Amino acid sequence: MLHGRTPSGVRFVFVAWPLAFLWHAAAMDDHATVDCKHPAGRFVPQIDPNRCEGKSACVAECPYDVFVVRRRERAELPGLNLLGTLKWWVHGGQQAEVLRADQCHGCGLCVSACPEGAITLKKA
Ligand code: SF4
């Protein structure tokens, strides 16, 4: 039945979408229980403010809610260079912040998820 196709294709869509949703939900559940190799506090994520565009991939990926994305004042980001300042302004000041660094388990999900390559892990 999954591989069947009616002339209009309607049946395929109604069968496939719930299955795709369930598959996605299962994948997200696996993600939430990712097997991190390190105890909390061994690594600390570092955000390069000149790269961060506040896209929230880190917030979505981190199983330990280490990050928050919020509007940050220019004075909070003294390391911004000219291009970083321009990006900060264009994105309405939205940037990620490491809120719960002590909860980081060093899994690296945020590093691979960030589309700007803005996150690195440092030993605490
Ligand atoms: S490495 Fe990144 S995603 Fe993993 S726990 Fe630390 S902050 Fe969260």
Residues whose N, C-alpha, C, O or C-beta is under 5 A from the ligand:
A	BS01	SF4	P45 E61 C62 P63 Y64 V66 Q103 C104 H105 G106 C107 G108 L109 C110
